């Protein structure tokens, strides 16, 4: 019973002093400051490519995003390519 009380006390104490990250210091707040004539459908129409490779001799992911305006959809396709290993 003493163990439960002590663990509960330290749990509450830990939550009291925990730090909640709010973002990098010194950055401007850009919330709701988008371009006034921003056209979401025009921006996301077409193909976007995203490539991610963490290590040189591991697989590389290539993601293709296709956006359409009518109806508004964003589809994606992931292609994995094996990179050759060099010794």
Jmol script that loads the backbone (N, CA, C; Angstrom):
load data "model"
ATOM      1  N   UNK A   1       0.823  -1.191   0.000  1.00  0.00           N
ATOM      2  CA  UNK A   1       0.000   0.000   0.000  1.00  0.00           C
ATOM      3  C   UNK A   1       0.867   1.254   0.000  1.00  0.00           C
ATOM      4  N   UNK A   2       1.967   1.208   0.759  1.00  0.00           N
ATOM      5  CA  UNK A   2       2.868   2.361   0.810  1.00  0.00           C
ATOM      6  C   UNK A   2       3.485   2.616  -0.565  1.00  0.00           C
ATOM      7  N   UNK A   3       3.784   1.531  -1.279  1.00  0.00           N
ATOM      8  CA  UNK A   3       4.389   1.663  -2.603  1.00  0.00           C
ATOM      9  C   UNK A   3       3.440   2.375  -3.570  1.00  0.00           C
ATOM     10  N   UNK A   4       2.168   2.034  -3.513  1.00  0.00           N
ATOM     11  CA  UNK A   4       1.187   2.662  -4.399  1.00  0.00           C
ATOM     12  C   UNK A   4       1.072   4.151  -4.099  1.00  0.00           C
ATOM     13  N   UNK A   5       1.070   4.512  -2.824  1.00  0.00           N
ATOM     14  CA  UNK A   5       0.967   5.918  -2.437  1.00  0.00           C
ATOM     15  C   UNK A   5       2.198   6.690  -2.889  1.00  0.00           C
ATOM     16  N   UNK A   6       3.385   6.110  -2.690  1.00  0.00           N
ATOM     17  CA  UNK A   6       4.629   6.778  -3.085  1.00  0.00           C
ATOM     18  C   UNK A   6       4.693   6.940  -4.606  1.00  0.00           C
ATOM     19  N   UNK A   7       4.330   5.898  -5.355  1.00  0.00           N
ATOM     20  CA  UNK A   7       4.358   5.992  -6.821  1.00  0.00           C
ATOM     21  C   UNK A   7       3.341   7.011  -7.334  1.00  0.00           C
ATOM     22  N   UNK A   8       2.167   7.066  -6.717  1.00  0.00           N
ATOM     23  CA  UNK A   8       1.173   8.060  -7.098  1.00  0.00           C
ATOM     24  C   UNK A   8       1.677   9.468  -6.821  1.00  0.00           C
ATOM     25  N   UNK A   9       2.319   9.660  -5.677  1.00  0.00           N
ATOM     26  CA  UNK A   9       2.868  10.966  -5.321  1.00  0.00           C
ATOM     27  C   UNK A   9       3.916  11.416  -6.333  1.00  0.00           C
ATOM     28  N   UNK A  10       4.853  10.523  -6.669  1.00  0.00           N
ATOM     29  CA  UNK A  10       5.894  10.885  -7.634  1.00  0.00           C
ATOM     30  C   UNK A  10       5.315  11.073  -9.045  1.00  0.00           C
ATOM     31  N   UNK A  11       4.268  10.340  -9.385  1.00  0.00           N
ATOM     32  CA  UNK A  11       3.617  10.538 -10.681  1.00  0.00           C
ATOM     33  C   UNK A  11       2.981  11.912 -10.787  1.00  0.00           C
ATOM     34  N   UNK A  12       2.282  12.327  -9.731  1.00  0.00           N
ATOM     35  CA  UNK A  12       1.671  13.662  -9.719  1.00  0.00           C
ATOM     36  C   UNK A  12       2.749  14.734  -9.698  1.00  0.00           C
ATOM     37  N   UNK A  13       3.798  14.520  -8.928  1.00  0.00           N
ATOM     38  CA  UNK A  13       4.901  15.472  -8.861  1.00  0.00           C
ATOM     39  C   UNK A  13       5.582  15.615 -10.221  1.00  0.00           C
ATOM     40  N   UNK A  14       5.781  14.496 -10.917  1.00  0.00           N
ATOM     41  CA  UNK A  14       6.402  14.540 -12.246  1.00  0.00           C
ATOM     42  C   UNK A  14       5.549  15.278 -13.259  1.00  0.00           C
ATOM     43  N   UNK A  15       4.236  15.073 -13.211  1.00  0.00           N
ATOM     44  CA  UNK A  15       3.333  15.770 -14.140  1.00  0.00           C
ATOM     45  C   UNK A  15       3.255  17.258 -13.837  1.00  0.00           C
ATOM     46  N   UNK A  16       3.482  17.627 -12.592  1.00  0.00           N
ATOM     47  CA  UNK A  16       3.430  19.035 -12.211  1.00  0.00           C
ATOM     48  C   UNK A  16       4.564  19.825 -12.840  1.00  0.00           C
ATOM     49  N   UNK A  17       5.734  19.228 -12.923  1.00  0.00           N
ATOM     50  CA  UNK A  17       6.911  19.941 -13.408  1.00  0.00           C
ATOM     51  C   UNK A  17       7.309  19.561 -14.834  1.00  0.00           C
ATOM     52  N   UNK A  18       6.459  18.865 -15.564  1.00  0.00           N
ATOM     53  CA  UNK A  18       6.823  18.485 -16.929  1.00  0.00           C
ATOM     54  C   UNK A  18       6.747  19.706 -17.840  1.00  0.00           C
ATOM     55  N   UNK A  19       7.555  19.698 -18.872  1.00  0.00           N
ATOM     56  CA  UNK A  19       7.630  20.817 -19.815  1.00  0.00           C
ATOM     57  C   UNK A  19       6.918  20.423 -21.100  1.00  0.00           C
ATOM     58  N   UNK A  20       6.018  21.244 -21.553  1.00  0.00           N
ATOM     59  CA  UNK A  20       5.311  21.004 -22.805  1.00  0.00           C
ATOM     60  C   UNK A  20       5.965  21.857 -23.887  1.00  0.00           C
ATOM     61  N   UNK A  21       6.599  21.224 -24.898  1.00  0.00           N
ATOM     62  CA  UNK A  21       7.244  22.015 -25.954  1.00  0.00           C
ATOM     63  C   UNK A  21       6.202  22.742 -26.794  1.00  0.00           C
ATOM     64  N   UNK A  22       6.436  24.011 -27.051  1.00  0.00           N
ATOM     65  CA  UNK A  22       5.497  24.820 -27.820  1.00  0.00           C
ATOM     66  C   UNK A  22       6.028  25.192 -29.194  1.00  0.00           C
ATOM     67  N   UNK A  23       7.254  24.858 -29.500  1.00  0.00           N
ATOM     68  CA  UNK A  23       7.835  25.203 -30.794  1.00  0.00           C
ATOM     69  C   UNK A  23       9.141  25.930 -30.601  1.00  0.00           C
ATOM     70  N   UNK A  24       9.868  26.146 -31.675  1.00  0.00           N
ATOM     71  CA  UNK A  24      11.150  26.837 -31.571  1.00  0.00           C
ATOM     72  C   UNK A  24      10.979  28.269 -31.075  1.00  0.00           C
ATOM     73  N   UNK A  25      11.930  28.712 -30.299  1.00  0.00           N
ATOM     74  CA  UNK A  25      11.896  30.078 -29.777  1.00  0.00           C
ATOM     75  C   UNK A  25      12.275  31.063 -30.879  1.00  0.00           C
ATOM     76  N   UNK A  26      11.646  32.201 -30.908  1.00  0.00           N
ATOM     77  CA  UNK A  26      11.994  33.254 -31.848  1.00  0.00           C
ATOM     78  C   UNK A  26      11.354  33.147 -33.215  1.00  0.00           C
ATOM     79  N   UNK A  27      10.502  32.122 -33.452  1.00  0.00           N
ATOM     80  CA  UNK A  27       9.849  31.988 -34.754  1.00  0.00           C
ATOM     81  C   UNK A  27       8.589  32.837 -34.793  1.00  0.00           C
ATOM     82  N   UNK A  28       8.302  33.377 -35.955  1.00  0.00           N
ATOM     83  CA  UNK A  28       7.083  34.170 -36.120  1.00  0.00           C
ATOM     84  C   UNK A  28       5.862  33.270 -36.042  1.00  0.00           C
ATOM     85  N   UNK A  29       4.785  33.802 -35.533  1.00  0.00           N
ATOM     86  CA  UNK A  29       3.519  33.088 -35.517  1.00  0.00           C
ATOM     87  C   UNK A  29       2.817  33.356 -36.840  1.00  0.00           C
ATOM     88  N   UNK A  30       2.683  32.327 -37.657  1.00  0.00           N
ATOM     89  CA  UNK A  30       2.083  32.502 -38.977  1.00  0.00           C
ATOM     90  C   UNK A  30       0.694  31.887 -39.048  1.00  0.00           C
ATOM     91  N   UNK A  31       0.079  31.652 -37.916  1.00  0.00           N
ATOM     92  CA  UNK A  31      -1.254  31.069 -37.877  1.00  0.00           C
ATOM     93  C   UNK A  31      -2.251  32.033 -38.515  1.00  0.00           C
ATOM     94  N   UNK A  32      -3.010  31.529 -39.453  1.00  0.00           N
ATOM     95  CA  UNK A  32      -4.021  32.310 -40.184  1.00  0.00           C
ATOM     96  C   UNK A  32      -3.431  33.508 -40.924  1.00  0.00           C
ATOM     97  N   UNK A  33      -2.212  33.391 -41.408  1.00  0.00           N
ATOM     98  CA  UNK A  33      -1.606  34.466 -42.177  1.00  0.00           C
ATOM     99  C   UNK A  33      -1.253  33.986 -43.583  1.00  0.00           C
ATOM    100  N   UNK A  34      -2.113  33.175 -44.173  1.00  0.00           N
ATOM    101  CA  UNK A  34      -1.865  32.672 -45.520  1.00  0.00           C
ATOM    102  C   UNK A  34      -2.079  33.785 -46.540  1.00  0.00           C
ATOM    103  N   UNK A  35      -1.586  33.558 -47.717  1.00  0.00           N
ATOM    104  CA  UNK A  35      -1.762  34.507 -48.810  1.00  0.00           C
ATOM    105  C   UNK A  35      -3.255  34.734 -49.036  1.00  0.00           C
ATOM    106  N   UNK A  36      -3.648  35.967 -49.245  1.00  0.00           N
ATOM    107  CA  UNK A  36      -5.079  36.295 -49.323  1.00  0.00           C
ATOM    108  C   UNK A  36      -5.768  35.668 -50.533  1.00  0.00           C
ATOM    109  N   UNK A  37      -5.073  35.561 -51.670  1.00  0.00           N
ATOM    110  CA  UNK A  37      -5.695  34.985 -52.864  1.00  0.00           C
ATOM    111  C   UNK A  37      -5.201  33.559 -53.130  1.00  0.00           C
ATOM    112  N   UNK A  38      -4.883  32.820 -52.079  1.00  0.00           N
ATOM    113  CA  UNK A  38      -4.384  31.449 -52.193  1.00  0.00           C
ATOM    114  C   UNK A  38      -5.490  30.536 -52.712  1.00  0.00           C
ATOM    115  N   UNK A  39      -5.198  29.807 -53.791  1.00  0.00           N
ATOM    116  CA  UNK A  39      -6.159  28.880 -54.385  1.00  0.00           C
ATOM    117  C   UNK A  39      -5.697  27.460 -54.083  1.00  0.00           C
ATOM    118  N   UNK A  40      -6.370  26.813 -53.145  1.00  0.00           N
ATOM    119  CA  UNK A  40      -5.985  25.478 -52.695  1.00  0.00           C
ATOM    120  C   UNK A  40      -6.049  24.462 -53.825  1.00  0.00           C
ATOM    121  N   UNK A  41      -7.076  24.522 -54.639  1.00  0.00           N
ATOM    122  CA  UNK A  41      -7.230  23.551 -55.723  1.00  0.00           C
ATOM    123  C   UNK A  41      -6.133  23.711 -56.785  1.00  0.00           C
ATOM    124  N   UNK A  42      -5.759  24.918 -57.098  1.00  0.00           N
ATOM    125  CA  UNK A  42      -4.695  25.150 -58.079  1.00  0.00           C
ATOM    126  C   UNK A  42      -3.339  24.701 -57.523  1.00  0.00           C
ATOM    127  N   UNK A  43      -3.123  24.921 -56.237  1.00  0.00           N
ATOM    128  CA  UNK A  43      -1.850  24.576 -55.616  1.00  0.00           C
ATOM    129  C   UNK A  43      -1.616  23.069 -55.601  1.00  0.00           C
ATOM    130  N   UNK A  44      -2.660  22.283 -55.310  1.00  0.00           N
ATOM    131  CA  UNK A  44      -2.496  20.843 -55.188  1.00  0.00           C
ATOM    132  C   UNK A  44      -2.795  20.080 -56.465  1.00  0.00           C
ATOM    133  N   UNK A  45      -3.030  20.744 -57.589  1.00  0.00           N
ATOM    134  CA  UNK A  45      -3.259  20.064 -58.857  1.00  0.00           C
ATOM    135  C   UNK A  45      -1.911  19.748 -59.496  1.00  0.00           C
ATOM    136  N   UNK A  46      -1.779  18.532 -59.998  1.00  0.00           N
ATOM    137  CA  UNK A  46      -0.532  18.123 -60.626  1.00  0.00           C
ATOM    138  C   UNK A  46       0.175  17.063 -59.804  1.00  0.00           C
ATOM    139  N   UNK A  47       1.416  16.784 -60.150  1.00  0.00           N
ATOM    140  CA  UNK A  47       2.182  15.737 -59.472  1.00  0.00           C
ATOM    141  C   UNK A  47       3.272  16.340 -58.609  1.00  0.00           C
ATOM    142  N   UNK A  48       3.437  15.789 -57.427  1.00  0.00           N
ATOM    143  CA  UNK A  48       4.504  16.157 -56.505  1.00  0.00           C
ATOM    144  C   UNK A  48       5.293  14.891 -56.211  1.00  0.00           C
ATOM    145  N   UNK A  49       6.619  15.004 -56.096  1.00  0.00           N
ATOM    146  CA  UNK A  49       7.470  13.855 -55.806  1.00  0.00           C
ATOM    147  C   UNK A  49       8.236  14.116 -54.516  1.00  0.00           C
ATOM    148  N   UNK A  50       8.294  13.104 -53.667  1.00  0.00           N
ATOM    149  CA  UNK A  50       9.017  13.188 -52.409  1.00  0.00           C
ATOM    150  C   UNK A  50       9.916  11.970 -52.314  1.00  0.00           C
ATOM    151  N   UNK A  51      11.207  12.184 -52.121  1.00  0.00           N
ATOM    152  CA  UNK A  51      12.160  11.088 -52.006  1.00  0.00           C
ATOM    153  C   UNK A  51      12.773  11.101 -50.625  1.00  0.00           C
ATOM    154  N   UNK A  52      12.861   9.927 -50.019  1.00  0.00           N
ATOM    155  CA  UNK A  52      13.422   9.820 -48.682  1.00  0.00           C
ATOM    156  C   UNK A  52      14.373   8.639 -48.640  1.00  0.00           C
ATOM    157  N   UNK A  53      15.602   8.892 -48.249  1.00  0.00           N
ATOM    158  CA  UNK A  53      16.584   7.833 -48.062  1.00  0.00           C
ATOM    159  C   UNK A  53      17.415   8.187 -46.843  1.00  0.00           C
ATOM    160  N   UNK A  54      17.377   7.322 -45.832  1.00  0.00           N
ATOM    161  CA  UNK A  54      18.078   7.631 -44.591  1.00  0.00           C
ATOM    162  C   UNK A  54      19.542   7.210 -44.655  1.00  0.00           C
ATOM    163  N   UNK A  55      19.799   6.006 -45.120  1.00  0.00           N
ATOM    164  CA  UNK A  55      21.170   5.510 -45.197  1.00  0.00           C
ATOM    165  C   UNK A  55      21.522   5.201 -46.647  1.00  0.00           C
ATOM    166  N   UNK A  56      22.786   5.238 -46.941  1.00  0.00           N
ATOM    167  CA  UNK A  56      23.243   5.084 -48.314  1.00  0.00           C
ATOM    168  C   UNK A  56      22.958   3.698 -48.886  1.00  0.00           C
ATOM    169  N   UNK A  57      23.075   2.662 -48.096  1.00  0.00           N
ATOM    170  CA  UNK A  57      22.930   1.311 -48.634  1.00  0.00           C
ATOM    171  C   UNK A  57      21.601   0.657 -48.248  1.00  0.00           C
ATOM    172  N   UNK A  58      20.591   1.443 -47.918  1.00  0.00           N
ATOM    173  CA  UNK A  58      19.266   0.910 -47.640  1.00  0.00           C
ATOM    174  C   UNK A  58      18.310   1.305 -48.762  1.00  0.00           C
ATOM    175  N   UNK A  59      17.071   0.903 -48.627  1.00  0.00           N
ATOM    176  CA  UNK A  59      16.100   1.212 -49.671  1.00  0.00           C
ATOM    177  C   UNK A  59      15.774   2.701 -49.683  1.00  0.00           C
ATOM    178  N   UNK A  60      15.428   3.174 -50.839  1.00  0.00           N
ATOM    179  CA  UNK A  60      15.001   4.565 -50.993  1.00  0.00           C
ATOM    180  C   UNK A  60      13.511   4.565 -51.313  1.00  0.00           C
ATOM    181  N   UNK A  61      12.779   5.408 -50.643  1.00  0.00           N
ATOM    182  CA  UNK A  61      11.350   5.524 -50.902  1.00  0.00           C
ATOM    183  C   UNK A  61      11.102   6.737 -51.780  1.00  0.00           C
ATOM    184  N   UNK A  62      10.336   6.537 -52.827  1.00  0.00           N
ATOM    185  CA  UNK A  62       9.931   7.637 -53.696  1.00  0.00           C
ATOM    186  C   UNK A  62       8.412   7.677 -53.677  1.00  0.00           C
ATOM    187  N   UNK A  63       7.863   8.766 -53.196  1.00  0.00           N
ATOM    188  CA  UNK A  63       6.417   8.900 -53.088  1.00  0.00           C
ATOM    189  C   UNK A  63       5.948   9.911 -54.124  1.00  0.00           C
ATOM    190  N   UNK A  64       4.960   9.515 -54.914  1.00  0.00           N
ATOM    191  CA  UNK A  64       4.382  10.403 -55.922  1.00  0.00           C
ATOM    192  C   UNK A  64       2.971  10.768 -55.467  1.00  0.00           C
ATOM    193  N   UNK A  65       2.704  12.073 -55.371  1.00  0.00           N
ATOM    194  CA  UNK A  65       1.389  12.572 -55.001  1.00  0.00           C
ATOM    195  C   UNK A  65       0.733  13.160 -56.237  1.00  0.00           C
ATOM    196  N   UNK A  66      -0.476  12.722 -56.541  1.00  0.00           N
ATOM    197  CA  UNK A  66      -1.249  13.271 -57.657  1.00  0.00           C
ATOM    198  C   UNK A  66      -2.482  13.956 -57.102  1.00  0.00           C
ATOM    199  N   UNK A  67      -2.644  15.218 -57.440  1.00  0.00           N
ATOM    200  CA  UNK A  67      -3.809  15.965 -56.976  1.00  0.00           C
ATOM    201  C   UNK A  67      -4.750  16.280 -58.113  1.00  0.00           C
ATOM    202  N   UNK A  68      -6.039  16.175 -57.849  1.00  0.00           N
ATOM    203  CA  UNK A  68      -7.057  16.544 -58.824  1.00  0.00           C
ATOM    204  C   UNK A  68      -7.987  17.567 -58.190  1.00  0.00           C
ATOM    205  N   UNK A  69      -8.514  18.460 -59.016  1.00  0.00           N
ATOM    206  CA  UNK A  69      -9.346  19.541 -58.500  1.00  0.00           C
ATOM    207  C   UNK A  69     -10.827  19.181 -58.456  1.00  0.00           C
ATOM    208  N   UNK A  70     -11.284  18.300 -59.328  1.00  0.00           N
ATOM    209  CA  UNK A  70     -12.715  18.012 -59.352  1.00  0.00           C
ATOM    210  C   UNK A  70     -12.948  16.519 -59.435  1.00  0.00           C
ATOM    211  N   UNK A  71     -13.295  15.813 -58.416  1.00  0.00           N
ATOM    212  CA  UNK A  71     -13.412  16.248 -57.015  1.00  0.00           C
ATOM    213  C   UNK A  71     -12.032  16.421 -56.403  1.00  0.00           C
ATOM    214  N   UNK A  72     -11.954  17.210 -55.354  1.00  0.00           N
ATOM    215  CA  UNK A  72     -10.665  17.495 -54.718  1.00  0.00           C
ATOM    216  C   UNK A  72     -10.151  16.230 -54.043  1.00  0.00           C
ATOM    217  N   UNK A  73      -9.066  15.648 -54.598  1.00  0.00           N
ATOM    218  CA  UNK A  73      -8.475  14.416 -54.076  1.00  0.00           C
ATOM    219  C   UNK A  73      -6.965  14.504 -54.170  1.00  0.00           C
ATOM    220  N   UNK A  74      -6.307  13.827 -53.259  1.00  0.00           N
ATOM    221  CA  UNK A  74      -4.859  13.658 -53.337  1.00  0.00           C
ATOM    222  C   UNK A  74      -4.582  12.170 -53.203  1.00  0.00           C
ATOM    223  N   UNK A  75      -4.031  11.572 -54.248  1.00  0.00           N
ATOM    224  CA  UNK A  75      -3.681  10.150 -54.243  1.00  0.00           C
ATOM    225  C   UNK A  75      -2.169  10.039 -54.203  1.00  0.00           C
ATOM    226  N   UNK A  76      -1.671   8.966 -53.604  1.00  0.00           N
ATOM    227  CA  UNK A  76      -0.227   8.793 -53.565  1.00  0.00           C
ATOM    228  C   UNK A  76       0.152   7.359 -53.868  1.00  0.00           C
ATOM    229  N   UNK A  77       1.386   7.207 -54.336  1.00  0.00           N
ATOM    230  CA  UNK A  77       1.936   5.911 -54.699  1.00  0.00           C
ATOM    231  C   UNK A  77       3.364   5.857 -54.169  1.00  0.00           C
ATOM    232  N   UNK A  78       3.706   4.761 -53.484  1.00  0.00           N
ATOM    233  CA  UNK A  78       5.040   4.607 -52.907  1.00  0.00           C
ATOM    234  C   UNK A  78       5.805   3.580 -53.720  1.00  0.00           C
ATOM    235  N   UNK A  79       6.988   3.967 -54.176  1.00  0.00           N
ATOM    236  CA  UNK A  79       7.869   3.047 -54.899  1.00  0.00           C
ATOM    237  C   UNK A  79       9.135   2.872 -54.083  1.00  0.00           C
ATOM    238  N   UNK A  80       9.530   1.637 -53.867  1.00  0.00           N
ATOM    239  CA  UNK A  80      10.763   1.356 -53.132  1.00  0.00           C
ATOM    240  C   UNK A  80      11.798   0.814 -54.113  1.00  0.00           C
ATOM    241  N   UNK A  81      12.965   1.399 -54.066  1.00  0.00           N
ATOM    242  CA  UNK A  81      14.050   0.974 -54.949  1.00  0.00           C
ATOM    243  C   UNK A  81      15.217   0.517 -54.093  1.00  0.00           C
ATOM    244  N   UNK A  82      15.734  -0.654 -54.385  1.00  0.00           N
ATOM    245  CA  UNK A  82      16.904  -1.142 -53.660  1.00  0.00           C
ATOM    246  C   UNK A  82      18.147  -0.476 -54.206  1.00  0.00           C
ATOM    247  N   UNK A  83      18.939   0.019 -53.321  1.00  0.00           N
ATOM    248  CA  UNK A  83      20.205   0.630 -53.740  1.00  0.00           C
ATOM    249  C   UNK A  83      21.289  -0.439 -53.707  1.00  0.00           C
ATOM    250  N   UNK A  84      22.167  -0.431 -54.662  1.00  0.00           N
ATOM    251  CA  UNK A  84      23.247  -1.422 -54.651  1.00  0.00           C
ATOM    252  C   UNK A  84      24.216  -1.155 -53.504  1.00  0.00           C
ATOM    253  N   UNK A  85      24.672  -2.228 -52.893  1.00  0.00           N
ATOM    254  CA  UNK A  85      25.640  -2.088 -51.804  1.00  0.00           C
ATOM    255  C   UNK A  85      27.042  -2.173 -52.371  1.00  0.00           C
ATOM    256  N   UNK A  86      27.921  -1.346 -51.858  1.00  0.00           N
ATOM    257  CA  UNK A  86      29.314  -1.364 -52.292  1.00  0.00           C
ATOM    258  C   UNK A  86      30.176  -1.807 -51.131  1.00  0.00           C
ATOM    259  N   UNK A  87      31.135  -2.643 -51.411  1.00  0.00           N
ATOM    260  CA  UNK A  87      32.043  -3.137 -50.360  1.00  0.00           C
ATOM    261  C   UNK A  87      33.383  -2.486 -50.454  1.00  0.00           C
TER     262      UNK A  87
END
end "model"
wireframe off; spacefill off
backbone 0.3
color backbone group
